[in-house]
């Protein structure tokens, strides 16, 4: 009645009849063709049968009762009809009272005969369809719980051993019971007198055969898990980066705030310390950064000074992503005295041993490939002081040079499985001769070579440092070597390095406490610096033409910027404050402002330069690469001009 009144009021307000709303219920479902499901009971995949998705109709009681001819139907229908007529009459009277002056009786009768649009329902409703069960499934399945756990080979092996021990204990208890039963039998025989001075021989229990144990190897070969080694390596690096998170943050973002208040002074921030389990008693003789991979470097370990008593050495390759352990450890029967990465191939490394052997490694494989020189192929007789790769054209054999204490400077060509040598210089042969050698332009080659360096833009120009303090410049591109002699130092030359921006400038360091900057075409040094101790190594900065780093045997690191100040370093810092560490080598990272310093007792430390030590030129902000090269070249040209004056 309320619904009808609302409908009439709405008709009165709008003056029109609303359209009829037809609602149709349907059930559609996208059917996947050839769908299968796994049956855990049978253990096989079964095809999913197409089910009828229409819903069963459930008949509900209705007020409409069909008339029948029988007496029972008339008796059942009469009271319901009377009740229905009575309720209808009352509803009609109420409607007439309310809407008598507005709507006629015929209109009210017509509206009452229409179905209720606000609360309409058919005589039936829909419900879910029950799936017909077969004879095998008559009850609901019992509740189940999924259980899962991860086990390793070690846990399985331990469980197997524990089970085997339980089996042994049960066998021992069973044997004890049998022995007790035998004793009781013998006692009964003695009592009966059947045992005539003899005892039945004691039968020893047969030992239980041990289970067939297998030795499990946890490598990727026995487990047959491809890629497990790389996954473990990545996880190990992630754990190490979390452990050394504070150092990693300093490496990326640390800037010394005190540099803002110090105009021309800087500092070095210690970062990671790299070490190996067996490197505590060894000397880090050489370090070299990879020119291809920014985080990779190699360190050579020997037992003592070059030329002294030797023992086993090794060559380790480290990465900044995993500072706790080396990526590769290459053992050597003697000390490794020098190392150098190939400029194009990031996995190819050349090294020199204390017994004179020159070795080339390819570290890409888990077991690195090694090609070494031999006595028949021109092996050096004394320790190798330094090795250096040179650029070669594609398709040509890789080429490197070595210098040794036996007085030879040798060129090596790498073939498929061997090294072919060619002697470039031989100091000993000239010293023993009373006549000057015509092939060396009558220049006396005194002493023994200690270090070599190739000009960056011309592999034919070679500098050779000698233990007498002299530096020789020779040409390797011609058959007749043109030699230039630089009276550099009064003691052995430790290191020679060409400037990476101005290719005519190089720097030398010596045991005579001095570091000297040279121009290729002048026999006198441009700058001479006294560091107050024997200089062990020197290297130019890759980002500035005027910045270089030098280390002394006492373990002090000196950082100079010749463009800002020539007479005094910007930073002098001791490697380790608590104990004395003798430094032996230094290397500048070509991609990041950090250096590596190696020394005795396995010391291998990385240091980051503060902002004052890597300050860029005012005109270099926002400049492109060509502009930056021009700026660095102008800085060195200005330095050369002022030094000559």
C-alpha angles and dihedrals in degrees: 000000000000091000091051093049090051090049092051091048090051090050089051093051098043098033091213136082119248118237119261116263116221116196119191122189118212136167120215129165131183107246118213112219116240094000115181133189131196115249109209091194096059096024095229137100114259130197113251109239120225110258128206105247097191114113125242117247118235116202114226129196113276135196089230111093120184116234118243137193096230123093094241092058092049092049091050095045101047099069091044091049092050092049091048093049091049093052090046093052091050091050091050092051092051091050092050092050092050102037103019094115094043109037127033123238093252091054092048091050091049093050092048092052091056120090117260107262093196100052107020125158135165124232091261135048134199130251137173119284118244114230113235110243123216126225093268094058113046101138137046114272115256117256115270134199124211113228124187135166135171118237131181132212090259093056092048090050092049091049090050092051092048091051090049091051090052089052090052091050091051090049091050092050090048091051091049090053090049091049091050090049090052091050091052090049091052091049091052091048091052091051091051092047093237092121105081104195092300130102123207110254114261111248112217114225115252110246117242110250112247117250119259099264120200125208106231118212116203095207124112092254099061094037091047092218110146114214095015092120094055091046092052090048092053092048091049091053091049091052092048092049089053091049093048095035094128092053091046091053090050090049092055106032112011116125120173106239092199090069088075090066096041113069102197105010130093142173142219120236114212111230125171128358112214121204144153129219093251099036098086093094097038134089121236098230099177142003129195132182121221112250090209106042113048095207100043127092138157129226126198119213127200134170098243147329118339108270094020130103110313138206136165117325138180145206116227128192116206135186129204088229092066111027096165098071136016121257092222131016113195113190123214130192089228138022120300106228104180142012137188134180121226110253094230107022107061096196098050115093131179122205139177125219132213092246092059099262120142112210132190119200131194103202099185095098125066087247103041119227115242132199116183138178121250138200091265092049098054103276116182117255096216135036117302110244100194143351127203132186121218130204117265131188119255110276094027125109116265112259133204138168131221136191123202140185089250088077099254130125104197135189117215127198116199113223128177096287109355146042120245114204136206121185112230100178133010115191096180095055092055094045092055093050122083091207126067116251114248093212092064097051092253094292114143111236102207124178130010129297116253105170142007136201133186124215108253096231098035122042090190093072111080129181118203123193118209132204090240091064097257124128119208126200115203138168119239096183095074132056091233109061116220107210128201118191120212115194090216111155143000094232138037117313110237103184142006123195131178120221111255094215105035106041095197094061125081136169132219135193131195146182088258088083095253137117117199132192115211140190113221095233098046126075094206123071121254094214132013120195127186113210097184096242144048108297113228101184146351135195138178123239116251094216101047132039093213102046122090136162125219131182131202131213090253090067100257123140118212121196117193133185105192093189092060101033132356105183101051133036122243091226137018113181135166117232099223120016100195100051136021115260123185111222119219109171143012134195133185119222108239093214108034133039094252134108134205121222122190130191146147126318089039093293112170114162133172119213132190122217118234121234094266090058093054101035112154126222117269091241093050096074109111094358123138125238096271091050091049092052090050092050094050091046091051091050092056093043089054090048091051092049094051093044093053091050 
